[in-house]
Every structure is written in structure tokens, then in C-alpha cells.
Amino acid sequence: MSALAGLAAAAVLAAGSAVAPVRAADTYTFELLGKAAPDECFAGIGRPYPAGPPCAQGQAKVNQAYVWGLARVGKQVWFGTGANTQCLTSGSSLADANPVVNADYVCEFGESQVAREHAAVPDALGDVRPPQVWLYDAADGSLTNRSAEITGASEADARRLRSTLGLRSAGTLNGVVLLAGPTLTSTLNVFAFDAVTRKFLGSRTLARYGNARTFLAAAGDLYLGAGIGPDGSLGGAVLRWRGNRLAPFLFEQVATLPAQAADLAYQDGRIYATTWSTLRPTTDAQLGGVWRSPPLPLNGGEWTQVWNAGGYEPDPLIAETYGVGGVAAYGGWLYWGTMHVPLKATKVHQKAYPQSTDEAKRTQIRATQRAASIWRGRNLGTPDQQIELLYGESALPAYNPETATWAAVPTGWSPRYGRSGFGNSFNNYTWRMAVAGDRLYVGTMDWSYIVQDVSDQAPPTDPAGWGADLWTFPSADSPAEAVDTRGLGNHLNYGVRTMVADGDDLYLGMANPMNLRTDPADSVPEGGWELLRLDRSAS
């Protein structure tokens, strides 16, 4: 059993079971608009890929895993994908690049043909495949892959797409659609399409930046939250788009942040940015947090951090692993939630405080697990600032290096509505928030399904809890209600990665990295990204 498998086995023991969700009173229907198809044949780790699909040898594999960037222009929904994203996260964020194969997925890492044939591809990213650009047209229900327009435009454009780890963000303004994503060389590639003619406008590499997670249209401008260095490890920035159809790649940096920007929201004439922690920070400003801009339009000026993980998490090492993700303005409040890469805090603690006995190791694993907490605030950055913990913990385990013991330490907060993860300790990401109509929606990542693949020694998780959650706040005076807690029709969908509103309704881009689940004749649903539409009917 690998080290990661051992961590997962103990993590399940710490996680416990989910509580019964409160069901939303309104009626929701989900329509599957698009689904990733098998695009490769797999015959074993380290072996050449047979021709196909269809696959005369080996089995069909679907590499495209996430709807990673999503934008709507009228009836058009544009999105960019990410391939084998779970493998990339395991190899880079968790530094676990040992090849693995099971019934659900395969990660080849350095044994992949891609890593063997391309020296520029490190072992940790050996499962990378070029992302794709798709367009769904609600006017006629058509779904088209626009990637060939990029690869056919020029060798430079094709090379940029091949070197992109995934199209992690998408945005639109003034008839231009932009999709951006990090590269193998820790730069940022941007691709542009004309929303009127739907033609490809070109691509550029922004060498100064290494990541981009979110576009935001606000007060007549389009902004991009970016990271500097590999996965934003050297800081963050907010860029304002100054382009048009003729010159679509004009950006100006309007903010510098100590940590990479993860998500953006607009409220009361200002932008709010959530950030991910920088490991081994020297100041609280580098901890995952929420930042408030000067009044728009932005022309310099200091941003103010109004909240960070250190004000909640009592263990300083674990605080360094927090990300802050989805954020949205709703009902006069700003809502946000935390993100926790599974087992990342455990590995950081193991490195700093290695344990010598099996019992101490198990305790360390159990004590370092965190589920997503949900927060809101108003009058942020002013003397009247008010912050509430909606879902979280009043105490969390913290390690005392002097006594080499763990103890429950008060966080200083009392959750207004319930426990972390909406009561499900496997809800580790607050991946996205969006307002549609009069409701706030929160999409999560739930890693309970993949635990069984990571460790054969972990107790089985409850199938009733498998799959991503979608929750809604029906008002600013009400607790959240569960719209769906089973992956929105496919329990292999472990995350609601992206959301964009269409009136009272939502388009949802799902994360599903189960790349070997491709047999429509078996009893298990299929892997690969899904694009869904949520229609709400008020009761």
C-alpha cells in the first residue's frame, strides 16, 4: 500500500458519516447537455496506446475530466476542459507520482508515453493531455468541439494548446470569449474567440503569470484573477482586460497580492478576491483569505485583507494549506468558503513532525483532516465589519510540538447553521458559488467515492453520500438546503467545478476524472466531464 493509501485509510476513520441533508422545497430538474467521450485506448501502465477508440486492443479511456472554465454569452455557453486533473493534482500538489490503476482510473505519471516521448513533461505531469474548447448553443441544442480551429490556425497556436495543462478559466466581454490556463513552463496561455462569428481570434502566452482561475465582468470591465510562478506559488495578481476583437490580448495588472487569486466577486463598487495560502508564509497576508479592492475603476491603491485562515484554524501548519474558493455577493453579504486538498495538510505535518509509532501516525492523520467551512461578511474593511461562520467548527485539533500531543482548541467561532462541509466531512472544496434568480448556490467537491480506490484498507464509505453536492441558500436569513448530494445524476461527478447563471437557472460544469469508466453496458456510470443545465421551478 502506498503512503497516500495509508493516509486515506486513516482519513476515512476520521471523517465519519454524512448527516441527512435538508431538502430544498423547490423543484429542480437536471438536463445533461454534453459529456466527454473516450479519446484514447489504454493497454497497461507504460505500454504504447493502441489505435482507437473504438479499441481493438486494451480498453477505452476518457482523458477529458473537468469543465474547468465556463462562460455564457446569450444562448452560447463556452467552456474549456482539463484532462486527467486528479492525476496532475496528485503528482504536483501531493508529490505522489507512483503509477496507479484500478477499475475507476489510471495515473501513469512518468510511465506514460507522453512523459517518455517529451523530455519537457515532468513525471508528476505525465498524464497531461491537451485541453479542449467546446461551444454549446442553447438555440438549437448543438454541442461542438472548437479545438481544431486552434490547432489548425498556426503551429504556434497548436503548440500553445499542447503545452496548456488545462483551460482553468473563461470569461467574456464585448463580443470576445477568452479562455486561459497554466502551462508546462509555469506561464499562462490565453485563447480568444469571436462570440458573434464564433471564429478563433488567436492565442498568446503571458510569461509573467503562471495560473488563472477566474474571470469576472464587473462595472463594464473584465477582470482576471491570476497567480505568479508555478501554480501561483510566488504571489497573485488581478488583471483588467483592455482588449477587443482586433487586439484581444491586452491586459493591465491592477492589483498585486501576496498569494494567488482564486475567485472574484463584485459588491458595492469593489472587487473581492479569494486567495490560496503560500506554504511557509512569512506573514498572515500570505494565508488563504479574502481581499477587498479600492473603489472601481481600479487605478492603483492598496487592497485590504478582510479575513484569513489564521483567524479560524488553530493549527498554524494546517492554516498554511487552506485555500479560499467560491465567493459571491448575496443579500447584502459577501459569502465565501474554504478548500482543502485531501491529505495535503497531513503530508505537511508529517514532514515537520514525523511520528515514530503507528498510533501517533494514525492520530496525526485523523487530526489534520478538514472539511469546507462556509462564511459571510458585510461592511468588510470598515470599522463596522461583521463576519459570521455559517458552517464550520467551534473547536479543531491543533498540535503542540512541546508536548507532542493533539488537543481540541477553540476556533473562536460558533457556526450559525451547522458543521463543516454542510455536515458531510468529505465535502472538502467550496468549489464555486453563483447567484441565480433570488438564490445563492454553492457547489462542492466530495472525495468520498475515490477513497475506496486510494486505499483498500479504508472502511467503505456510504454510497448514499457519493458524488458532488449542490446546495442553495433560499434567502440571506435561511440555512442552506440541499438541491442534490449525489453528483447531480452521476455519483462519479465528484465536483461541481463551474457554474454560470441564466436567469433563475444554472449551467453547471462537472469534474469527473474516472478515466477508465467508459463502458455504457456495465452498472457504473461513465467518467469524464459533464455539462448540465439546472432548471428551477418554484413551489
C-alpha positions as CSV (number, residue, x, y, z in Angstrom):
1,M,0.0,0.0,0.0
2,S,1.4,3.4,-0.9
3,A,1.9,6.2,1.6
4,L,-1.1,8.0,0.1
5,A,-3.2,4.9,0.5
6,G,-2.2,4.7,4.1
7,L,-3.2,8.3,4.7
8,A,-6.6,7.8,3.1
9,A,-7.3,4.7,5.2
10,A,-6.9,6.7,8.4
11,A,-8.6,9.7,6.9
12,V,-11.8,7.8,6.5
13,L,-11.8,6.8,10.1
14,A,-11.5,10.5,11.0
15,A,-14.2,11.6,8.6
16,G,-17.2,9.9,9.9
17,S,-20.5,9.8,8.0
18,A,-22.6,12.5,6.4
19,V,-25.7,13.9,8.1
20,A,-29.1,13.7,6.3
21,P,-29.4,16.8,4.2
22,V,-32.3,19.3,4.3
23,R,-34.1,19.0,1.0
24,A,-34.9,22.1,-1.0
25,A,-38.6,22.9,-1.3
26,D,-38.5,24.0,-4.9
27,T,-38.4,21.5,-7.8
28,Y,-35.2,21.1,-9.7
29,T,-34.6,19.3,-12.9
30,F,-31.2,18.5,-14.4
31,E,-30.6,18.2,-18.2
32,L,-27.4,16.6,-19.4
33,L,-26.2,18.8,-22.3
34,G,-22.8,17.3,-23.0
35,K,-20.5,14.5,-21.9
36,A,-16.8,13.7,-22.6
37,A,-16.3,10.8,-24.9
38,P,-13.5,8.2,-24.9
39,D,-10.5,9.6,-26.7
40,E,-7.7,7.0,-26.1
41,C,-7.1,3.3,-25.7
42,F,-5.3,2.0,-22.6
43,A,-3.4,-1.3,-22.6
44,G,-1.5,-1.1,-19.4
45,I,0.8,1.2,-17.5
46,G,3.8,2.1,-19.5
47,R,2.6,0.4,-22.7
48,P,2.0,2.2,-26.0
49,Y,-1.5,3.4,-26.6
50,P,-3.3,1.1,-29.2
51,A,-5.3,2.7,-32.1
52,G,-8.8,3.9,-31.4
53,P,-11.3,4.3,-30.0
54,P,-13.0,2.0,-30.8
55,C,-10.3,-0.1,-29.2
56,A,-9.5,-3.5,-30.7
57,Q,-6.8,-3.8,-28.0
58,G,-6.9,-2.5,-24.5
59,Q,-9.9,-0.5,-23.2
60,A,-11.4,2.8,-23.9
61,K,-10.2,5.8,-21.8
62,V,-11.7,9.2,-21.4
63,N,-8.9,11.8,-20.6
64,Q,-11.0,15.0,-20.5
65,A,-12.1,15.2,-16.9
66,Y,-13.2,18.7,-15.9
67,V,-15.3,21.5,-17.3
68,W,-12.7,23.9,-15.9
69,G,-13.6,27.3,-17.4
70,L,-17.2,28.3,-18.2
71,A,-18.7,31.4,-19.7
72,R,-22.1,32.3,-21.2
73,V,-22.9,34.8,-24.0
74,G,-26.6,34.9,-24.5
75,K,-27.6,31.5,-25.8
76,Q,-24.0,30.4,-26.2
77,V,-22.1,28.5,-23.4
78,W,-18.3,28.3,-24.0
79,F,-16.1,26.1,-21.9
80,G,-12.6,24.8,-21.7
81,T,-11.6,21.4,-20.3
82,G,-8.9,19.9,-18.2
83,A,-7.6,16.3,-18.7
84,N,-6.7,13.8,-16.0
85,T,-6.8,16.5,-13.5
86,Q,-6.8,14.3,-10.4
87,C,-3.5,12.7,-11.6
88,L,-2.0,16.2,-12.1
89,T,-3.1,17.2,-8.6
90,S,-1.7,14.1,-7.0
91,G,1.6,14.4,-8.8
92,S,2.1,18.2,-8.2
93,S,0.3,19.2,-5.1
94,L,0.7,15.9,-3.2
95,A,4.1,14.9,-4.7
96,D,2.8,11.3,-5.2
97,A,3.8,10.2,-8.7
98,N,3.7,6.5,-8.2
99,P,1.7,4.9,-11.1
100,V,-1.7,3.5,-10.1
101,V,-4.5,1.7,-11.9
102,N,-7.8,0.5,-10.7
103,A,-11.3,-0.1,-12.0
104,D,-12.1,3.7,-12.0
105,Y,-8.9,5.5,-13.2
106,V,-5.3,5.2,-14.2
107,C,-2.5,7.6,-13.5
108,E,0.7,6.7,-15.3
109,F,2.9,9.7,-14.3
110,G,6.4,9.1,-15.6
111,E,5.5,5.8,-17.2
112,S,3.1,7.4,-19.7
113,Q,4.0,7.6,-23.3
114,V,3.7,11.4,-23.1
115,A,6.4,11.7,-20.4
116,R,8.6,9.2,-22.2
117,E,8.4,10.9,-25.5
118,H,8.6,14.5,-24.3
119,A,11.5,15.4,-22.0
120,A,9.8,18.7,-21.1
121,V,7.0,16.8,-19.4
122,P,7.9,16.0,-15.7
123,D,6.9,12.7,-14.2
124,A,4.4,14.4,-11.9
125,L,2.5,15.7,-15.0
126,G,2.9,12.7,-17.2
127,D,-0.9,12.3,-17.6
128,V,-1.3,15.7,-19.2
129,R,-3.3,15.9,-22.4
130,P,-4.2,19.0,-24.4
131,P,-7.4,20.6,-23.2
132,Q,-10.3,21.3,-25.5
133,V,-12.6,24.2,-26.2
134,W,-16.4,23.5,-26.6
135,L,-19.4,25.5,-27.5
136,Y,-23.0,24.7,-26.5
137,D,-25.7,26.6,-28.4
138,A,-29.0,26.7,-26.4
139,A,-30.8,28.0,-29.5
140,D,-30.5,24.7,-31.3
141,G,-29.1,22.3,-28.7
142,S,-25.8,21.8,-30.6
143,L,-22.5,21.0,-28.9
144,T,-19.3,21.5,-31.0
145,N,-15.7,21.0,-30.3
146,R,-13.8,24.1,-31.4
147,S,-10.3,22.9,-30.6
148,A,-9.5,22.1,-34.2
149,E,-9.8,25.8,-35.0
150,I,-6.9,26.4,-32.6
151,T,-4.7,23.6,-33.8
152,G,-5.4,24.5,-37.5
153,A,-4.7,28.2,-37.2
154,S,-0.9,28.0,-36.9
155,E,1.8,25.9,-35.4
156,A,2.3,28.5,-32.7
157,D,-1.4,28.2,-31.7
158,A,-1.3,24.4,-31.8
159,R,1.9,24.4,-29.7
160,R,0.3,26.6,-27.1
161,L,-2.7,24.3,-26.8
162,R,-0.5,21.3,-26.4
163,S,1.5,22.9,-23.7
164,T,-1.5,24.0,-21.7
165,L,-2.3,22.0,-18.6
166,G,-6.0,22.9,-18.8
167,L,-8.3,25.8,-19.6
168,R,-8.9,26.8,-16.0
169,S,-10.9,30.0,-16.6
170,A,-13.2,31.5,-19.1
171,G,-14.8,35.0,-19.5
172,T,-16.5,37.2,-22.0
173,L,-17.0,40.9,-22.7
174,N,-17.9,43.0,-25.8
175,G,-18.3,40.0,-28.1
176,V,-15.0,38.3,-27.2
177,V,-14.6,35.0,-25.4
178,L,-11.4,34.4,-23.5
179,L,-10.1,31.1,-22.1
180,A,-6.9,30.9,-20.1
181,G,-4.9,28.2,-18.4
182,P,-1.4,27.4,-16.9
183,T,1.3,25.7,-18.9
184,L,4.0,23.2,-18.5
185,T,6.5,26.0,-18.2
186,S,4.7,27.9,-15.5
187,T,3.4,30.6,-17.8
188,L,-0.2,31.4,-18.8
189,N,-1.8,30.8,-22.2
190,V,-4.8,32.7,-23.4
191,F,-7.1,31.8,-26.3
192,A,-9.7,34.1,-27.9
193,F,-12.9,33.6,-29.9
194,D,-15.3,36.0,-31.5
195,A,-18.7,35.4,-29.9
196,V,-20.6,36.7,-33.0
197,T,-18.8,34.9,-35.8
198,R,-17.6,32.1,-33.4
199,K,-14.2,32.2,-35.2
200,F,-10.9,31.7,-33.4
201,L,-9.1,35.1,-32.9
202,G,-5.7,33.8,-31.8
203,S,-3.6,33.0,-28.7
204,R,-0.9,34.5,-26.6
205,T,1.4,33.5,-23.8
206,L,1.6,35.8,-20.8
207,A,5.0,34.9,-19.5
208,R,4.7,36.9,-16.2
209,Y,1.8,34.7,-14.8
210,G,1.6,31.0,-14.0
211,N,-2.0,30.4,-13.3
212,A,-5.5,31.9,-13.8
213,R,-8.7,30.6,-12.1
214,T,-11.5,33.2,-12.6
215,F,-12.7,35.9,-15.0
216,L,-15.2,38.4,-13.6
217,A,-17.2,41.0,-15.5
218,A,-17.9,44.0,-13.3
219,A,-18.9,47.6,-13.8
220,G,-18.2,47.4,-17.6
221,D,-14.8,45.8,-17.3
222,L,-13.5,42.2,-17.4
223,Y,-11.0,41.1,-14.7
224,L,-8.9,38.0,-14.4
225,G,-7.6,36.6,-11.1
226,A,-4.1,35.3,-11.7
227,G,-1.2,33.6,-9.9
228,I,2.5,34.2,-10.4
229,G,5.0,31.3,-10.6
230,P,4.2,27.5,-10.6
231,D,0.5,27.2,-9.6
232,G,0.6,30.7,-8.2
233,S,3.3,29.9,-5.6
234,L,5.1,33.3,-6.0
235,G,2.1,35.5,-5.4
236,G,-1.0,36.8,-7.1
237,A,-2.4,39.5,-9.3
238,V,-5.7,40.9,-10.7
239,L,-5.6,41.9,-14.4
240,R,-8.0,44.1,-16.3
241,W,-8.7,43.3,-19.9
242,R,-8.3,46.2,-22.3
243,G,-8.7,44.2,-25.5
244,N,-11.2,44.0,-28.3
245,R,-11.9,41.8,-31.3
246,L,-8.9,43.2,-33.2
247,A,-6.5,43.1,-30.2
248,P,-7.9,40.5,-27.8
249,F,-4.8,40.1,-25.6
250,L,-4.3,43.4,-24.0
251,F,-4.2,43.1,-20.2
252,E,-3.0,45.5,-17.5
253,Q,-2.2,44.5,-13.9
254,V,-4.3,46.4,-11.5
255,A,-3.5,44.6,-8.3
256,T,-0.6,42.7,-6.7
257,L,-1.5,40.2,-3.9
258,P,0.8,38.2,-1.7
259,A,-1.0,35.0,-2.7
260,Q,-2.6,33.8,-6.0
261,A,-6.2,34.9,-6.7
262,A,-8.6,32.0,-6.7
263,D,-12.1,33.6,-7.3
264,L,-13.5,37.1,-7.7
265,A,-16.8,38.7,-6.8
266,Y,-18.3,42.2,-7.2
267,Q,-20.2,44.1,-4.5
268,D,-20.9,47.7,-3.7
269,G,-18.5,49.1,-6.3
270,R,-15.5,46.9,-5.3
271,I,-13.9,43.6,-6.2
272,Y,-13.3,40.9,-3.6
273,A,-10.7,38.2,-4.3
274,T,-10.2,34.9,-2.5
275,T,-6.7,33.5,-2.3
276,W,-4.8,30.3,-1.6
277,S,-2.2,30.1,1.0
278,T,1.5,30.1,0.2
279,L,3.3,27.3,2.0
280,R,5.7,28.6,4.7
281,P,4.3,32.1,4.7
282,T,6.2,34.9,6.4
283,T,3.0,37.0,7.1
284,D,-0.7,36.4,7.7
285,A,-1.2,38.1,4.3
286,Q,0.1,35.0,2.6
287,L,-2.5,32.8,4.2
288,G,-5.6,31.9,2.2
289,G,-8.0,34.8,2.7
290,V,-10.4,37.4,1.3
291,W,-9.2,40.7,-0.1
292,R,-11.1,43.9,-0.8
293,S,-10.2,46.3,-3.6
294,P,-10.3,50.1,-3.7
295,P,-13.4,51.5,-5.3
296,L,-13.7,50.9,-9.1
297,P,-12.4,51.8,-11.5
298,L,-9.1,50.5,-10.3
299,N,-6.2,52.9,-10.7
300,G,-3.7,51.6,-8.2
301,G,-4.4,51.7,-4.5
302,E,-4.0,49.1,-1.8
303,W,-6.1,46.1,-1.4
304,T,-7.1,45.1,2.2
305,Q,-7.2,41.6,3.6
306,V,-10.5,41.3,5.5
307,W,-10.3,37.7,6.6
308,N,-7.7,34.9,6.5
309,A,-7.5,31.2,7.6
310,G,-5.3,32.1,10.6
311,G,-8.3,33.7,12.3
312,Y,-10.1,30.4,12.3
313,E,-7.6,27.4,12.1
314,P,-5.8,26.9,15.4
315,D,-3.0,24.8,14.0
316,P,-0.5,27.1,12.2
317,L,0.8,24.4,9.8
318,I,-2.7,23.3,8.7
319,A,-3.6,27.0,8.2
320,E,-0.8,27.2,5.6
321,T,-2.6,24.6,3.5
322,Y,-6.0,26.4,3.3
323,G,-7.4,27.7,0.1
324,V,-10.3,30.0,-0.2
325,G,-12.5,29.3,-3.2
326,G,-16.0,30.2,-4.2
327,V,-17.2,33.7,-3.4
328,A,-20.4,35.6,-4.2
329,A,-22.3,38.7,-3.2
330,Y,-25.8,37.9,-2.0
331,G,-28.5,39.5,0.2
332,G,-26.1,42.4,1.3
333,W,-23.4,39.9,2.4
334,L,-20.3,38.5,0.8
335,Y,-20.2,34.7,1.1
336,W,-17.1,32.6,0.7
337,G,-15.9,29.1,1.5
338,T,-12.6,27.2,2.2
339,M,-10.9,24.5,0.2
340,H,-8.7,21.6,1.4
341,V,-6.7,19.4,-0.9
342,P,-7.3,15.9,0.5
343,L,-4.3,14.8,2.7
344,K,-2.2,17.9,1.9
345,A,-2.2,19.1,5.5
346,T,-1.3,15.6,6.6
347,K,1.8,15.5,4.4
348,V,2.9,18.9,5.6
349,H,2.5,17.8,9.2
350,Q,4.4,14.6,8.6
351,K,7.3,16.4,7.1
352,A,7.5,18.9,10.0
353,Y,6.7,16.5,12.8
354,P,7.5,12.9,11.8
355,Q,5.9,10.4,14.2
356,S,7.6,7.2,15.4
357,T,4.7,5.0,16.5
358,D,1.8,3.7,14.4
359,E,-0.7,5.1,16.9
360,A,0.9,8.5,16.7
361,K,0.9,8.4,12.9
362,R,-2.8,7.5,12.8
363,T,-3.6,10.3,15.3
364,Q,-1.7,12.8,13.1
365,I,-3.7,11.7,10.0
366,R,-7.0,12.0,11.8
367,A,-6.3,15.3,13.4
368,T,-5.2,17.0,10.1
369,Q,-8.4,16.4,8.1
370,R,-10.6,19.4,7.4
371,A,-13.9,19.9,5.6
372,A,-15.0,23.1,3.8
373,S,-16.2,25.9,6.1
374,I,-18.7,28.5,4.8
375,W,-18.5,32.2,5.8
376,R,-20.1,35.5,5.1
377,G,-19.4,39.1,5.9
378,R,-20.7,42.7,5.4
379,N,-19.2,46.1,5.8
380,L,-15.9,44.5,5.2
381,G,-12.8,46.5,5.6
382,T,-14.6,49.1,7.7
383,P,-15.0,49.7,11.5
384,D,-18.4,48.1,11.2
385,Q,-17.1,44.9,9.7
386,Q,-19.2,41.9,10.6
387,I,-18.3,38.2,9.8
388,E,-20.3,35.1,10.5
389,L,-19.3,31.4,10.4
390,L,-22.3,29.6,8.8
391,Y,-20.9,26.1,8.6
392,G,-17.8,25.1,10.5
393,E,-16.4,24.1,13.9
394,S,-16.2,25.7,17.3
395,A,-13.0,23.7,18.0
396,L,-10.4,21.9,15.9
397,P,-7.4,19.7,16.7
398,A,-4.1,21.5,17.0
399,Y,-0.6,20.1,17.6
400,N,1.6,21.1,20.5
401,P,5.2,20.4,19.5
402,E,6.5,20.8,23.0
403,T,4.3,18.0,24.4
404,A,3.9,16.1,21.1
405,T,0.2,15.9,21.6
406,W,-3.0,16.9,19.9
407,A,-5.8,18.7,21.6
408,A,-9.1,20.3,20.6
409,V,-8.6,24.1,20.5
410,P,-11.4,26.7,20.2
411,T,-11.5,28.4,16.9
412,G,-13.2,31.4,18.4
413,W,-16.3,30.9,16.3
414,S,-19.7,29.3,16.7
415,P,-21.3,28.1,13.5
416,R,-24.7,29.6,12.9
417,Y,-26.2,26.7,10.9
418,G,-24.1,23.6,11.2
419,R,-20.8,21.7,10.8
420,S,-18.2,21.9,8.1
421,G,-19.0,20.5,4.7
422,F,-22.7,21.1,5.3
423,G,-22.4,18.2,7.7
424,N,-20.5,16.0,5.3
425,S,-16.9,15.7,6.3
426,F,-15.9,14.6,2.8
427,N,-17.0,17.9,1.3
428,N,-13.5,19.3,1.1
429,Y,-13.9,22.1,-1.5
430,T,-16.2,25.1,-1.7
431,W,-15.5,25.0,-5.4
432,R,-18.0,27.5,-6.8
433,M,-20.7,30.0,-5.7
434,A,-23.2,31.6,-8.1
435,V,-26.4,33.7,-7.7
436,A,-29.3,32.7,-10.0
437,G,-32.6,34.5,-9.6
438,D,-33.1,35.1,-5.9
439,R,-30.9,32.2,-4.6
440,L,-27.3,31.6,-3.9
441,Y,-25.9,28.2,-5.0
442,V,-22.8,26.5,-3.6
443,G,-21.1,23.6,-5.4
444,T,-18.7,21.3,-3.6
445,M,-16.1,18.6,-4.2
446,D,-16.9,15.4,-2.3
447,W,-14.0,12.9,-2.3
448,S,-15.8,10.0,-0.5
449,Y,-16.0,7.9,-3.7
450,I,-12.3,7.9,-4.6
451,V,-11.3,6.8,-1.0
452,Q,-12.1,3.2,-1.9
453,D,-9.6,3.4,-4.8
454,V,-6.9,5.2,-2.9
455,S,-6.8,2.6,-0.1
456,D,-8.1,-1.0,0.1
457,Q,-7.7,-0.8,3.9
458,A,-10.1,2.1,4.4
459,P,-13.6,1.3,5.8
460,P,-16.2,1.5,3.0
461,T,-17.8,4.9,2.5
462,D,-21.6,5.2,2.3
463,P,-22.8,5.1,-1.4
464,A,-25.6,7.4,-0.4
465,G,-23.0,10.1,0.1
466,W,-21.0,9.6,-3.1
467,G,-20.9,12.5,-5.6
468,A,-20.6,16.3,-5.5
469,D,-23.1,18.4,-3.6
470,L,-25.1,21.4,-4.8
471,W,-26.6,23.5,-2.0
472,T,-28.7,26.6,-2.1
473,F,-29.4,29.5,0.3
474,P,-33.0,30.5,-0.4
475,S,-32.5,33.8,1.4
476,A,-29.9,35.6,3.5
477,D,-32.0,34.7,6.5
478,S,-32.1,31.0,5.9
479,P,-29.7,28.0,6.3
480,A,-28.7,26.1,3.1
481,E,-30.9,23.5,1.6
482,A,-29.6,20.5,-0.5
483,V,-30.5,20.6,-4.1
484,D,-28.6,17.3,-4.8
485,T,-25.9,15.4,-2.9
486,R,-25.3,12.5,-5.3
487,G,-23.3,14.1,-8.1
488,L,-26.3,15.5,-10.0
489,G,-27.2,12.2,-11.6
490,N,-23.8,10.6,-11.7
491,H,-22.0,9.7,-8.5
492,L,-18.7,9.7,-10.3
493,N,-19.1,13.5,-10.6
494,Y,-17.0,14.4,-7.5
495,G,-17.2,18.1,-8.0
496,V,-19.3,21.0,-9.2
497,R,-16.4,22.8,-10.8
498,T,-18.0,25.7,-12.5
499,M,-21.4,27.5,-12.6
500,V,-22.9,30.3,-14.6
501,A,-26.4,31.7,-14.2
502,D,-29.1,32.1,-16.8
503,G,-31.9,33.9,-15.1
504,D,-33.3,31.6,-12.4
505,D,-31.4,28.7,-13.9
506,L,-27.8,27.5,-13.9
507,Y,-25.3,25.9,-16.3
508,L,-23.0,23.6,-14.3
509,G,-19.7,22.1,-15.4
510,M,-18.8,18.9,-13.6
511,A,-15.5,17.4,-12.5
512,N,-15.2,13.6,-13.1
513,P,-11.7,12.1,-13.5
514,M,-12.8,8.4,-13.6
515,N,-11.0,7.9,-16.9
516,L,-11.5,4.1,-17.2
517,R,-15.2,4.2,-16.5
518,T,-16.2,4.1,-20.2
519,D,-18.5,1.0,-20.6
520,P,-22.1,2.1,-21.0
521,A,-23.2,-1.6,-20.6
522,D,-22.0,-2.0,-17.0
523,S,-23.8,-0.9,-13.8
524,V,-21.5,2.0,-13.2
525,P,-22.0,5.5,-14.7
526,E,-19.3,6.9,-17.1
527,G,-16.3,9.1,-16.3
528,G,-15.4,12.4,-18.0
529,W,-16.7,15.9,-17.8
530,E,-20.4,16.7,-18.0
531,L,-22.2,19.9,-18.9
532,L,-25.6,20.2,-17.1
533,R,-28.4,22.7,-17.0
534,L,-30.4,23.1,-13.8
535,D,-33.9,24.4,-14.1
536,R,-35.7,25.6,-11.0
537,S,-39.5,25.6,-10.6
538,A,-40.7,27.5,-7.5
539,S,-43.1,25.6,-5.3
